[in-house]
Structure formats: C-alpha cells, structure tokens
Amino acid sequence: MFRPYFVVLRTPGVAVPLATSFLGSLPIGMLNLGILLLIQSTTGSFTRAGAVVAAFSVGNGVGLLAQGRLIDRRGQTKVLATTALLCGLSLTTLTLLATARGPIAGIGVLAVVGGATLPAVITCMRVLIPELVHVASQRAAAYALLGTQFQIASIAG
C-alpha cells in the first residue's frame, strides 16, 4: 500500500524539496486563525478581526496569481525567497502595529501585503514534480504524497 510513496521518496532529488514544501506549508494552517485571534484580542471586535482576515485572504488570492506569472518569468527560487522575506516583514509589522493598537486600516493593508506575499510553495512543488519524478507511473504517487503532506501541514500548523 505504501510502496509507491517509498519509491517516490527514494527517487534522487525528491525528499528534500518535499520536506521543505512541508515546512513551508505549516504556516498556512495557522495564519488565518492567528490573525483573527490577534486582532480580536487587541481590538475586542470579531468584526474587525474578520475584516483583517478577509483582507489577508483576498491578498493571498491575488498574490498567488501574480506569483505564478513571476515564477514563469524569474524562476521559483527568486520568487519564493523574495515573497518569504516580504511576507515575514509584513506579518511582523502587522503584529507590532496590532499590539500597539494601531489603525485598523494600516493593519488591513499589511494583511493584504502579507497574503499577497505568502510563498506559493505547494504550487511550485506541483510544477517541480514532473522534473523530479521521471517515471510517469510514479507521478500520481508523488502528487498524492504532496497533497497528503499539505493536509497534514495545514492541520499541524
């Protein structure tokens, strides 16, 4: 039952990208809830907290489209490294502004930027699988493994 997954994991060059994509997926599961709880605790309002989470989600939706185009033009490594840095900076600033009880509009803008720059690690890994797994019959197992690990990362995060 697990044999196809072990074969994929033993394929040279596959285990490290899968492991890093798992680590890169961990924050995805906790960001919405973390932002919601942070904003609610600092403002006392679930309405404002929900608006900030919505801003983050809208930013993420638009950002994934933009990242896809940038990845096609500049490559995965440059885009992922840049978005990781920008996402970290924007979410750190969001946290500092929220704990300082800053303006909700500024927090919302930072949420949009944080969502837009959330690195598209799973998308990149989906594109990378055919380059790493050359045997067509093993690709289905590789995609299943990626999907499973993403769900585990979302729950664990």
DSSP file (Angstrom, degrees, kcal/mol; ACC not computed):
  #  RESIDUE AA STRUCTURE BP1 BP2  ACC     N-H-->O    O-->H-N    N-H-->O    O-->H-N    TCO  KAPPA ALPHA  PHI   PSI    X-CA   Y-CA   Z-CA
    1    1 A M              0   0    0      0, 0.0     4,-0.2     0, 0.0     0, 0.0   0.000 360.0 360.0 360.0 -44.1    0.0    0.0    0.0
    2    2 A F    >>  +     0   0    0      1,-0.2     4,-2.0     2,-0.1     3,-0.7   0.494 360.0  98.4 -92.8  -4.1    2.8    2.5    0.9
    3    3 A R  H 3> S+     0   0    0      1,-0.2     4,-2.3     2,-0.2     5,-0.2   0.882  78.3  53.5 -54.4 -46.0    5.3    1.1   -1.6
    4    4 A P  H 3> S+     0   0    0      0, 0.0     4,-2.0     0, 0.0    -1,-0.2   0.865 109.4  50.1 -59.9 -33.4    4.7    3.7   -4.3
    5    5 A Y  H <> S+     0   0    0     -3,-0.7     4,-2.6     2,-0.2    -2,-0.2   0.900 109.8  49.4 -71.1 -40.1    5.3    6.5   -1.8
    6    6 A F  H  X S+     0   0    0     -4,-2.0     4,-1.7     2,-0.2    -1,-0.2   0.878 109.3  53.1 -65.1 -37.4    8.5    5.0   -0.6
    7    7 A V  H  X S+     0   0    0     -4,-2.3     4,-0.6    -5,-0.2    -2,-0.2   0.928 110.7  47.0 -62.8 -44.1    9.7    4.6   -4.2
    8    8 A V  H >< S+     0   0    0     -4,-2.0     3,-1.2     1,-0.2    -2,-0.2   0.931 111.2  50.9 -62.3 -46.0    9.0    8.3   -4.8
    9    9 A L  H 3< S+     0   0    0     -4,-2.6     6,-0.4     1,-0.3    -1,-0.2   0.785 109.2  51.8 -65.4 -27.0   10.8    9.3   -1.6
   10   10 A R  H 3< S+     0   0    0     -4,-1.7    -1,-0.3    -5,-0.2    -2,-0.2   0.542  82.5 111.0 -85.7  -7.0   13.8    7.3   -2.6
   11   11 A T  S XX S-     0   0    0     -3,-1.2     3,-1.8    -4,-0.6     4,-0.6  -0.522  85.0-101.5 -66.6 128.2   14.0    8.9   -6.0
   12   12 A P  T 34 S+     0   0    0      0, 0.0    -1,-0.1     0, 0.0    -2,-0.1  -0.247 103.2  13.7 -55.7 132.0   17.1   11.1   -6.1
   13   13 A G  T 34 S+     0   0    0     -4,-0.1   120,-0.1    -3,-0.1    -3,-0.1   0.478 104.8  91.7  86.2   3.6   16.3   14.8   -5.5
   14   14 A V  T <> S+     0   0    0     -3,-1.8     4,-2.1    -5,-0.2     5,-0.2   0.854  71.1  60.4 -97.9 -41.4   12.7   14.3   -4.3
   15   15 A A  H  X S+     0   0    0     -4,-0.6     4,-2.5    -6,-0.4     5,-0.2   0.887 103.3  49.6 -61.4 -44.3   12.9   14.0   -0.5
   16   16 A V  H  > S+     0   0    0      2,-0.2     4,-2.7     1,-0.2     5,-0.3   0.947 112.1  45.9 -65.8 -49.0   14.4   17.4    0.3
   17   17 A P  H  > S+     0   0    0      0, 0.0     4,-2.2     0, 0.0    -1,-0.2   0.897 114.3  49.9 -60.7 -37.3   12.0   19.5   -1.9
   18   18 A L  H  X S+     0   0    0     -4,-2.1     4,-1.8     2,-0.2    -2,-0.2   0.919 111.9  47.9 -64.7 -42.3    9.1   17.6   -0.4
   19   19 A A  H  X S+     0   0    0     -4,-2.5     4,-2.2    -5,-0.2    -1,-0.2   0.910 113.1  47.3 -65.2 -42.4   10.3   18.2    3.2
   20   20 A T  H  X S+     0   0    0     -4,-2.7     4,-2.5     1,-0.2    -1,-0.2   0.858 109.9  52.7 -70.0 -33.3   10.9   21.9    2.6
   21   21 A S  H  X S+     0   0    0     -4,-2.2     4,-1.0    -5,-0.3    -1,-0.2   0.864 108.2  52.4 -68.4 -32.8    7.5   22.3    1.0
   22   22 A F  H >X S+     0   0    0     -4,-1.8     4,-1.0     2,-0.2     3,-0.6   0.948 111.6  45.2 -63.2 -48.3    6.0   20.6    4.1
   23   23 A L  H >< S+     0   0    0     -4,-2.2     3,-0.5     1,-0.2    -2,-0.2   0.882 111.9  52.4 -62.8 -38.3    7.8   23.1    6.3
   24   24 A G  H 3< S+     0   0    0     -4,-2.5    -1,-0.2     1,-0.2     4,-0.2   0.710 107.8  53.4 -70.0 -19.5    6.8   26.0    4.1
   25   25 A S  H XX S+     0   0    0     -4,-1.0     3,-0.9    -3,-0.6     4,-0.8   0.659  85.2  84.7 -88.5 -17.9    3.1   24.8    4.3
   26   26 A L  H XX S+     0   0    0     -4,-1.0     3,-0.7    -3,-0.5     4,-0.6   0.885  87.4  51.8 -54.9 -43.9    3.0   24.8    8.1
   27   27 A P  H >> S+     0   0    0      0, 0.0     4,-2.0     0, 0.0     3,-0.8   0.788  94.9  72.3 -66.4 -23.9    2.1   28.5    8.5
   28   28 A I  H <> S+     0   0    0     -3,-0.9     4,-0.6     1,-0.3    -2,-0.2   0.889  95.9  50.7 -59.0 -39.8   -0.8   28.3    6.0
   29   29 A G  H << S+     0   0    0     -4,-0.8     4,-0.3    -3,-0.7    -1,-0.3   0.752 118.7  35.8 -69.9 -24.0   -2.9   26.4    8.5
   30   30 A M  H <X S+     0   0    0     -3,-0.8     4,-3.1    -4,-0.6     5,-0.2   0.624  94.7  81.8-107.1 -14.3   -2.4   28.8   11.4
   31   31 A L  H  X S+     0   0    0     -4,-2.0     4,-3.0     2,-0.2     5,-0.3   0.938  93.3  45.5 -63.0 -50.0   -2.2   32.2    9.7
   32   32 A N  H  X S+     0   0    0     -4,-0.6     4,-2.4     1,-0.2    -1,-0.2   0.941 119.4  41.6 -59.7 -47.1   -5.9   32.9    9.4
   33   33 A L  H  > S+     0   0    0     -4,-0.3     4,-2.7     2,-0.2     5,-0.2   0.916 115.1  51.4 -67.0 -42.1   -6.7   31.8   12.9
   34   34 A G  H  X S+     0   0    0     -4,-3.1     4,-2.3     2,-0.2    -2,-0.2   0.915 112.4  45.5 -60.7 -44.3   -3.6   33.5   14.3
   35   35 A I  H  X S+     0   0    0     -4,-3.0     4,-2.7    -5,-0.2     5,-0.3   0.926 112.6  51.7 -64.7 -44.5   -4.5   36.8   12.7
   36   36 A L  H  X S+     0   0    0     -4,-2.4     4,-2.4    -5,-0.3     5,-0.2   0.937 113.3  43.7 -57.4 -48.9   -8.1   36.5   13.8
   37   37 A L  H  X S+     0   0    0     -4,-2.7     4,-2.2     2,-0.2    -1,-0.2   0.885 113.9  51.0 -67.4 -38.4   -7.2   35.9   17.4
   38   38 A L  H  X S+     0   0    0     -4,-2.3     4,-1.7    -5,-0.2    -2,-0.2   0.954 114.4  41.8 -62.4 -50.5   -4.6   38.6   17.4
   39   39 A I  H  X S+     0   0    0     -4,-2.7     4,-2.3     1,-0.2     6,-0.5   0.894 114.9  50.8 -68.5 -39.2   -6.8   41.3   16.0
   40   40 A Q  H  X S+     0   0    0     -4,-2.4     4,-2.4    -5,-0.3    -1,-0.2   0.909 111.3  48.6 -64.0 -40.1   -9.8   40.2   18.1
   41   41 A S  H  < S+     0   0    0     -4,-2.2    -1,-0.2    -5,-0.2    -2,-0.2   0.813 117.0  41.3 -71.5 -28.2   -7.7   40.3   21.3
   42   42 A T  H  < S+     0   0    0     -4,-1.7    -1,-0.2    -5,-0.2    -2,-0.2   0.759 129.1  27.3 -90.4 -25.3   -6.2   43.8   20.5
   43   43 A T  H  < S-     0   0    0     -4,-2.3    -3,-0.2    -5,-0.2    -2,-0.2   0.667  91.7-133.3-106.7 -21.0   -9.5   45.4   19.3
   44   44 A G  S  < S+     0   0    0     -4,-2.4     2,-0.5    -5,-0.4    -4,-0.2   0.611  71.7 111.5  76.8  11.9  -12.1   43.4   21.1
   45   45 A S     >  -     0   0    0     -6,-0.5     4,-1.8     1,-0.1    -1,-0.2  -0.967  51.0-169.5-127.7 122.2  -14.0   43.1   17.9
   46   46 A F  H  > S+     0   0    0     -2,-0.5     4,-2.8     2,-0.2     5,-0.2   0.767  93.5  61.8 -73.5 -25.5  -14.6   39.9   15.8
   47   47 A T  H  > S+     0   0    0      2,-0.2     4,-2.0     1,-0.2    -1,-0.2   0.951 108.2  40.7 -64.1 -49.0  -15.9   42.2   13.0
   48   48 A R  H  > S+     0   0    0      2,-0.2     4,-2.2     1,-0.2    -2,-0.2   0.910 115.4  52.0 -65.4 -41.1  -12.6   44.0   12.7
   49   49 A A  H  X S+     0   0    0     -4,-1.8     4,-2.3     1,-0.2    -2,-0.2   0.922 110.1  48.5 -61.7 -43.3  -10.7   40.7   13.1
   50   50 A G  H  X S+     0   0    0     -4,-2.8     4,-2.4     1,-0.2    -1,-0.2   0.869 109.4  53.2 -64.1 -36.9  -12.8   39.1   10.3
   51   51 A A  H  X S+     0   0    0     -4,-2.0     4,-2.2     2,-0.2    -1,-0.2   0.892 109.3  48.4 -65.3 -39.7  -12.2   42.0    8.0
   52   52 A V  H  X S+     0   0    0     -4,-2.2     4,-2.2     2,-0.2    -2,-0.2   0.912 112.0  48.7 -67.8 -41.5   -8.4   41.8    8.5
   53   53 A V  H  X S+     0   0    0     -4,-2.3     4,-2.5     2,-0.2    -2,-0.2   0.894 110.7  51.6 -63.8 -39.2   -8.5   38.0    7.8
   54   54 A A  H  X S+     0   0    0     -4,-2.4     4,-2.7     2,-0.2     5,-0.2   0.909 108.4  51.1 -63.1 -41.1  -10.6   38.7    4.7
   55   55 A A  H  X S+     0   0    0     -4,-2.2     4,-2.5     1,-0.2    -2,-0.2   0.909 110.0  50.0 -61.8 -41.6   -8.1   41.2    3.6
   56   56 A F  H  X S+     0   0    0     -4,-2.2     4,-2.3     2,-0.2    -2,-0.2   0.921 111.9  48.0 -60.7 -44.8   -5.3   38.6    4.1
   57   57 A S  H  X S+     0   0    0     -4,-2.5     4,-2.3     2,-0.2    -2,-0.2   0.892 111.7  48.5 -66.6 -40.9   -7.3   36.1    2.1
   58   58 A V  H  X S+     0   0    0     -4,-2.7     4,-2.4     2,-0.2     5,-0.3   0.929 111.8  50.4 -64.1 -44.5   -8.0   38.5   -0.8
   59   59 A G  H  X S+     0   0    0     -4,-2.5     4,-2.9    -5,-0.2    -2,-0.2   0.897 110.0  51.1 -58.9 -40.4   -4.4   39.4   -0.9
   60   60 A N  H  X S+     0   0    0     -4,-2.3     4,-2.4     2,-0.2    -2,-0.2   0.914 108.9  50.2 -64.8 -43.3   -3.4   35.8   -1.0
   61   61 A G  H  X S+     0   0    0     -4,-2.3     4,-1.1     2,-0.2    -2,-0.2   0.924 117.1  39.7 -61.5 -45.3   -5.8   35.1   -3.9
   62   62 A V  H  X S+     0   0    0     -4,-2.4     4,-2.1     1,-0.2    -2,-0.2   0.896 114.2  55.3 -70.1 -40.2   -4.4   37.9   -5.9
   63   63 A G  H  X S+     0   0    0     -4,-2.9     4,-3.2    -5,-0.3     5,-0.2   0.862 102.0  55.7 -63.1 -37.4   -0.9   37.2   -4.8
   64   64 A L  H  X S+     0   0    0     -4,-2.4     4,-2.0     2,-0.2    -1,-0.2   0.887 108.1  49.2 -63.8 -37.4   -0.9   33.6   -6.0
   65   65 A L  H  X S+     0   0    0     -4,-1.1     4,-1.6     2,-0.2    -2,-0.2   0.940 114.2  44.9 -64.4 -46.4   -1.9   34.8   -9.5
   66   66 A A  H  X S+     0   0    0     -4,-2.1     4,-2.5     1,-0.2    -2,-0.2   0.905 111.7  52.6 -64.8 -41.6    0.9   37.4   -9.6
   67   67 A Q  H  X S+     0   0    0     -4,-3.2     4,-3.1     1,-0.2     5,-0.2   0.887 104.5  56.9 -62.9 -37.9    3.4   34.9   -8.1
   68   68 A G  H  X S+     0   0    0     -4,-2.0     4,-1.8    -5,-0.2    -1,-0.2   0.921 109.8  44.3 -58.6 -44.3    2.5   32.4  -10.9
   69   69 A R  H  X S+     0   0    0     -4,-1.6     4,-1.5     2,-0.2    -1,-0.2   0.909 114.6  49.0 -66.6 -41.9    3.4   34.9  -13.5
   70   70 A L  H  X>S+     0   0    0     -4,-2.5     4,-3.6     1,-0.2     5,-0.6   0.888 108.4  53.7 -65.3 -38.3    6.6   36.0  -11.8
   71   71 A I  H  X5S+     0   0    0     -4,-3.1     4,-1.6     1,-0.2    -1,-0.2   0.901 107.2  52.0 -63.1 -40.1    7.6   32.4  -11.3
   72   72 A D  H  <5S+     0   0    0     -4,-1.8    -1,-0.2    -5,-0.2    -2,-0.2   0.863 120.2  34.6 -62.3 -35.4    7.2   31.8  -15.1
   73   73 A R  H  <5S+     0   0    0     -4,-1.5    -2,-0.2    -5,-0.1    -1,-0.2   0.866 133.6  21.1 -88.5 -39.3    9.4   34.8  -15.8
   74   74 A R  H  <5S-     0   0    0     -4,-3.6     4,-0.3     1,-0.2    -3,-0.2   0.601 106.3-109.0-110.8 -16.2   12.0   34.8  -13.0
   75   75 A G     X< -     0   0    0     -4,-1.6     4,-1.5    -5,-0.6     5,-0.2  -0.068  29.4 -84.2  99.3 156.4   12.0   31.2  -11.7
   76   76 A Q  H  > S+     0   0    0      1,-0.2     4,-3.0     2,-0.2     5,-0.3   0.903 117.9  55.7 -65.2 -44.8   10.8   29.6   -8.5
   77   77 A T  H  > S+     0   0    0      1,-0.2     4,-2.4     2,-0.2     5,-0.2   0.922 109.5  44.1 -60.9 -48.7   13.9   30.3   -6.3
   78   78 A K  H  > S+     0   0    0     -4,-0.3     4,-2.3     2,-0.2    -1,-0.2   0.919 117.3  45.7 -62.6 -44.1   13.9   34.1   -6.7
   79   79 A V  H  X S+     0   0    0     -4,-1.5     4,-2.8     2,-0.2     5,-0.3   0.929 114.2  47.2 -67.9 -45.1   10.2   34.4   -6.3
   80   80 A L  H  X S+     0   0    0     -4,-3.0     4,-2.2     2,-0.2    -2,-0.2   0.909 113.9  47.7 -63.9 -41.8    9.9   32.1   -3.2
   81   81 A A  H  X S+     0   0    0     -4,-2.4     4,-1.8    -5,-0.3    -1,-0.2   0.922 115.2  45.3 -65.1 -43.4   12.9   33.8   -1.5
   82   82 A T  H  X S+     0   0    0     -4,-2.3     4,-2.6    -5,-0.2     5,-0.2   0.931 114.6  46.7 -66.8 -45.9   11.6   37.3   -2.1
   83   83 A T  H  X S+     0   0    0     -4,-2.8     4,-3.0     1,-0.2     5,-0.3   0.877 109.5  54.9 -66.9 -35.5    8.0   36.5   -1.1
   84   84 A A  H  X S+     0   0    0     -4,-2.2     4,-2.2    -5,-0.3    -1,-0.2   0.925 111.4  44.8 -61.8 -43.5    9.2   34.7    2.1
   85   85 A L  H  X S+     0   0    0     -4,-1.8     4,-2.3     2,-0.2    -2,-0.2   0.943 116.4  44.9 -64.8 -48.7   11.1   37.8    3.1
   86   86 A L  H  X S+     0   0    0     -4,-2.6     4,-2.6     2,-0.2     5,-0.2   0.890 113.4  50.5 -64.8 -39.8    8.3   40.2    2.3
   87   87 A C  H  X S+     0   0    0     -4,-3.0     4,-2.6    30,-0.5     5,-0.3   0.933 111.2  48.6 -64.0 -45.8    5.7   38.1    3.9
   88   88 A G  H  X S+     0   0    0     -4,-2.2     4,-2.0    -5,-0.3    -2,-0.2   0.910 113.6  46.8 -60.3 -43.2    7.7   37.8    7.1
   89   89 A L  H  X S+     0   0    0     -4,-2.3     4,-2.4     2,-0.2    -2,-0.2   0.921 113.8  47.0 -65.6 -44.3    8.3   41.5    7.2
   90   90 A S  H  X S+     0   0    0     -4,-2.6     4,-2.4     1,-0.2    -2,-0.2   0.902 114.5  46.0 -67.9 -39.8    4.7   42.4    6.6
   91   91 A L  H  X S+     0   0    0     -4,-2.6     4,-2.2     2,-0.2    -1,-0.2   0.849 112.5  50.8 -73.3 -32.3    3.3   40.0    9.1
   92   92 A T  H  X S+     0   0    0     -4,-2.0     4,-2.4    -5,-0.3    -2,-0.2   0.927 112.9  46.2 -65.8 -44.1    5.8   41.0   11.7
   93   93 A T  H  X S+     0   0    0     -4,-2.4     4,-2.8     2,-0.2     5,-0.2   0.894 110.5  53.7 -65.0 -39.9    4.9   44.7   11.2
   94   94 A L  H  X S+     0   0    0     -4,-2.4     4,-2.6     2,-0.2    -1,-0.2   0.925 109.8  48.1 -57.8 -45.5    1.2   43.7   11.3
   95   95 A T  H  X S+     0   0    0     -4,-2.2     4,-2.5     2,-0.2    -2,-0.2   0.921 113.1  46.9 -63.1 -45.1    1.8   42.0   14.7
   96   96 A L  H  X S+     0   0    0     -4,-2.4     4,-1.4     2,-0.2    -2,-0.2   0.915 114.5  46.8 -64.0 -43.0    3.7   45.0   16.0
   97   97 A L  H  <>S+     0   0    0     -4,-2.8     5,-3.1     2,-0.2    -2,-0.2   0.898 113.2  49.3 -66.7 -40.0    1.0   47.5   14.8
   98   98 A A  H ><5S+     0   0    0     -4,-2.6     3,-1.6    -5,-0.2    -2,-0.2   0.920 111.0  48.3 -66.3 -43.4   -1.8   45.4   16.1
   99   99 A T  H 3<5S+     0   0    0     -4,-2.5    -1,-0.2     1,-0.3    -2,-0.2   0.762 109.9  53.0 -70.7 -22.2   -0.2   45.0   19.6
  100  100 A A  T 3<5S-     0   0    0     -4,-1.4    -1,-0.3    -5,-0.2    -2,-0.2   0.356 117.1-118.9 -87.3   4.9    0.4   48.8   19.6
  101  101 A R  T < 5 +     0   0    0     -3,-1.6    -3,-0.2    -5,-0.1    -2,-0.1   0.904  52.9 173.3  56.8  45.3   -3.3   49.2   18.9
  102  102 A G      < -     0   0    0     -5,-3.1    -1,-0.1     1,-0.2     2,-0.1  -0.079  42.9 -58.0 -73.1 178.6   -2.5   51.0   15.6
  103  103 A P     >  -     0   0    0      0, 0.0     4,-1.9     0, 0.0     3,-0.3  -0.350  41.1-136.5 -64.9 136.1   -5.1   52.0   13.0
  104  104 A I  H  > S+     0   0    0      1,-0.2     4,-2.4     2,-0.2     5,-0.1   0.805 103.3  59.9 -64.5 -29.7   -7.1   49.1   11.6
  105  105 A A  H  > S+     0   0    0      2,-0.2     4,-2.2     1,-0.2    -1,-0.2   0.918 106.1  46.9 -65.1 -42.2   -6.8   50.4    8.1
  106  106 A G  H  > S+     0   0    0     -3,-0.3     4,-2.2     2,-0.2    -2,-0.2   0.885 111.7  50.8 -65.1 -39.0   -3.0   50.1    8.3
  107  107 A I  H  X S+     0   0    0     -4,-1.9     4,-1.9     1,-0.2    -2,-0.2   0.893 109.3  51.9 -64.3 -39.6   -3.3   46.6    9.8
  108  108 A G  H  X S+     0   0    0     -4,-2.4     4,-2.2     2,-0.2    -2,-0.2   0.896 107.9  50.6 -63.6 -41.7   -5.6   45.7    6.9
  109  109 A V  H  X S+     0   0    0     -4,-2.2     4,-2.4     1,-0.2    -1,-0.2   0.919 110.5  49.5 -63.1 -42.5   -3.1   46.9    4.3
  110  110 A L  H  X S+     0   0    0     -4,-2.2     4,-2.8     1,-0.2    -1,-0.2   0.855 108.4  54.2 -64.5 -33.7   -0.4   44.9    5.9
  111  111 A A  H  X S+     0   0    0     -4,-1.9     4,-2.7     2,-0.2    -1,-0.2   0.908 107.7  49.6 -65.3 -41.7   -2.7   41.9    5.9
  112  112 A V  H  X S+     0   0    0     -4,-2.2     4,-2.7     2,-0.2    -2,-0.2   0.939 113.7  45.8 -60.9 -46.6   -3.2   42.3    2.1
  113  113 A V  H  X S+     0   0    0     -4,-2.4     4,-1.8     2,-0.2    -2,-0.2   0.915 112.6  50.8 -63.8 -42.8    0.5   42.5    1.6
  114  114 A G  H  < S+     0   0    0     -4,-2.8     4,-0.3     1,-0.2    -1,-0.2   0.910 113.5  45.0 -61.1 -42.8    1.1   39.5    3.9
  115  115 A G  H >< S+     0   0    0     -4,-2.7     3,-0.9     1,-0.2    -2,-0.2   0.900 112.0  51.7 -66.8 -40.9   -1.4   37.5    2.0
  116  116 A A  H 3< S+     0   0    0     -4,-2.7    -1,-0.2     1,-0.2    -2,-0.2   0.796 114.6  43.1 -67.5 -27.9   -0.1   38.5   -1.4
  117  117 A T  T 3< S+     0   0    0     -4,-1.8   -30,-0.5    -5,-0.2    -1,-0.2   0.333  75.6 127.1-103.8   7.7    3.4   37.6   -0.5
  118  118 A L  S <  S-     0   0    0     -3,-0.9   -34,-0.1    -4,-0.3   -35,-0.1  -0.535  74.1-107.0 -61.9 117.5    2.6   34.2    1.2
  119  119 A P        -     0   0    0      0, 0.0     2,-1.7     0, 0.0     3,-0.3  -0.169  17.1-132.5 -58.5 138.2    5.0   32.0   -0.7
  120  120 A A     >  +     0   0    0      1,-0.2     4,-2.2   -57,-0.1     5,-0.2  -0.434  48.6 150.9 -86.1  61.1    3.4   29.7   -3.3
  121  121 A V  H  >  +     0   0    0     -2,-1.7     4,-2.2     1,-0.2    -1,-0.2   0.888  69.2  46.8 -66.7 -40.8    5.4   26.6   -2.1
  122  122 A I  H  > S+     0   0    0     -3,-0.3     4,-2.3     2,-0.2    -1,-0.2   0.911 111.8  51.4 -69.3 -40.8    2.8   24.0   -3.0
  123  123 A T  H  > S+     0   0    0      1,-0.2     4,-1.6     2,-0.2    -2,-0.2   0.928 111.6  47.9 -59.2 -45.2    2.2   25.5   -6.4
  124  124 A C  H  X S+     0   0    0     -4,-2.2     4,-1.9     1,-0.2    -1,-0.2   0.895 110.2  51.8 -63.6 -39.6    5.9   25.4   -7.1
  125  125 A M  H  X S+     0   0    0     -4,-2.2     4,-1.8     1,-0.2    -1,-0.2   0.877 105.1  55.7 -66.9 -36.2    6.2   21.9   -5.9
  126  126 A R  H  < S+     0   0    0     -4,-2.3    -1,-0.2     1,-0.2    -2,-0.2   0.893 111.2  44.8 -61.2 -38.4    3.4   20.8   -8.2
  127  127 A V  H  < S+     0   0    0     -4,-1.6     4,-0.4     1,-0.2    -1,-0.2   0.833 112.8  52.2 -73.2 -32.1    5.3   22.2  -11.1
  128  128 A L  H >X S+     0   0    0     -4,-1.9     4,-1.5     1,-0.2     3,-0.9   0.765  89.2  78.9 -77.0 -26.7    8.6   20.7   -9.9
  129  129 A I  H >X S+     0   0    0     -4,-1.8     4,-3.2     1,-0.3     3,-0.6   0.892  90.4  51.5 -54.7 -47.5    7.3   17.1   -9.6
  130  130 A P  H 34 S+     0   0    0      0, 0.0    -1,-0.3     0, 0.0    -2,-0.1   0.818 110.7  50.8 -61.9 -26.1    7.4   16.2  -13.3
  131  131 A E  H <4 S+     0   0    0     -3,-0.9    -2,-0.2    -4,-0.4     3,-0.1   0.788 118.6  37.0 -77.5 -27.1   11.0   17.4  -13.3
  132  132 A L  H << S+     0   0    0     -4,-1.5     2,-0.8    -3,-0.6    -3,-0.2   0.824 114.9  52.4 -92.9 -36.5   12.0   15.3  -10.3
  133  133 A V     <  +     0   0    0     -4,-3.2    -1,-0.2    -5,-0.2     6,-0.1  -0.867  60.9 175.1-108.0 101.9    9.9   12.1  -10.9
  134  134 A H        +     0   0    0     -2,-0.8     2,-0.7    -3,-0.1    -1,-0.2   0.703  56.2  85.9 -83.4 -20.6   10.7   11.0  -14.4
  135  135 A V  S >> S-     0   0    0      1,-0.2     3,-1.5     2,-0.0     4,-0.7  -0.739  70.1-150.5 -85.6 116.6    8.7    7.7  -14.3
  136  136 A A  H >> S+     0   0    0     -2,-0.7     3,-0.8     1,-0.3     4,-0.6   0.837  93.1  57.6 -57.8 -37.3    5.1    8.7  -15.3
  137  137 A S  H 34 S+     0   0    0      1,-0.2     4,-0.4     2,-0.2    -1,-0.3   0.735 105.7  51.5 -68.8 -20.1    3.5    5.9  -13.3
  138  138 A Q  H <> S+     0   0    0     -3,-1.5     4,-2.0     1,-0.2    -1,-0.2   0.605  90.0  78.4 -90.0 -13.0    5.2    7.3  -10.1
  139  139 A R  H <X S+     0   0    0     -3,-0.8     4,-2.8    -4,-0.7     5,-0.2   0.873  87.8  57.0 -65.0 -36.6    4.0   10.8  -10.6
  140  140 A A  H  X S+     0   0    0     -4,-0.6     4,-2.3     1,-0.2    -1,-0.2   0.913 108.7  47.1 -60.5 -41.5    0.5   10.0   -9.3
  141  141 A A  H  > S+     0   0    0     -4,-0.4     4,-2.5     2,-0.2    -1,-0.2   0.885 110.8  52.4 -66.3 -37.9    2.0    8.8   -6.1
  142  142 A A  H  X S+     0   0    0     -4,-2.0     4,-2.3     2,-0.2    -2,-0.2   0.919 111.4  45.7 -64.7 -43.5    4.2   11.9   -5.9
  143  143 A Y  H  X S+     0   0    0     -4,-2.8     4,-2.6     2,-0.2    -2,-0.2   0.892 113.0  50.6 -66.1 -38.9    1.2   14.2   -6.3
  144  144 A A  H  X S+     0   0    0     -4,-2.3     4,-2.5    -5,-0.2    -2,-0.2   0.907 110.7  49.6 -64.1 -41.2   -0.8   12.1   -3.7
  145  145 A L  H  X S+     0   0    0     -4,-2.5     4,-2.6     2,-0.2    -2,-0.2   0.908 111.1  49.3 -63.5 -42.7    2.1   12.4   -1.3
  146  146 A L  H  X S+     0   0    0     -4,-2.3     4,-2.1     2,-0.2    -2,-0.2   0.925 112.4  47.7 -62.2 -45.6    2.3   16.2   -1.9
  147  147 A G  H  X S+     0   0    0     -4,-2.6     4,-1.9     2,-0.2    -2,-0.2   0.899 113.2  48.1 -63.2 -41.1   -1.5   16.5   -1.3
  148  148 A T  H  X S+     0   0    0     -4,-2.5     4,-2.4     1,-0.2    -2,-0.2   0.925 111.5  48.7 -66.0 -45.2   -1.4   14.4    1.8
  149  149 A Q  H  X S+     0   0    0     -4,-2.6     4,-2.6     1,-0.2    -1,-0.2   0.858 109.0  54.4 -66.5 -32.6    1.6   16.2    3.3
  150  150 A F  H  X S+     0   0    0     -4,-2.1     4,-2.4    -5,-0.2    -1,-0.2   0.922 109.0  47.7 -65.0 -42.0   -0.1   19.6    2.6
  151  151 A Q  H  X S+     0   0    0     -4,-1.9     4,-2.1     2,-0.2    -2,-0.2   0.910 112.6  48.8 -64.7 -41.3   -3.2   18.5    4.5
  152  152 A I  H  X S+     0   0    0     -4,-2.4     4,-3.1     1,-0.2     5,-0.2   0.916 111.7  49.6 -63.2 -43.1   -1.1   17.3    7.4
  153  153 A A  H  X S+     0   0    0     -4,-2.6     4,-2.6     1,-0.2  -124,-0.2   0.886 109.5  51.8 -63.7 -38.7    0.9   20.6    7.4
  154  154 A S  H  < S+     0   0    0     -4,-2.4    -1,-0.2     2,-0.2    -2,-0.2   0.906 115.1  41.5 -64.2 -41.5   -2.4   22.5    7.4
  155  155 A I  H  < S+     0   0    0     -4,-2.1    -2,-0.2     1,-0.2    -1,-0.2   0.921 117.2  46.8 -71.6 -44.7   -3.7   20.6   10.4
  156  156 A A  H  <        0   0    0     -4,-3.1    -2,-0.2     1,-0.3    -3,-0.2   0.867 360.0 360.0 -66.6 -35.8   -0.4   20.6   12.3
  157  157 A G     <        0   0    0     -4,-2.6    -1,-0.3    -5,-0.2    -2,-0.2   0.501 360.0 360.0 -66.7 360.0    0.1   24.3   11.7
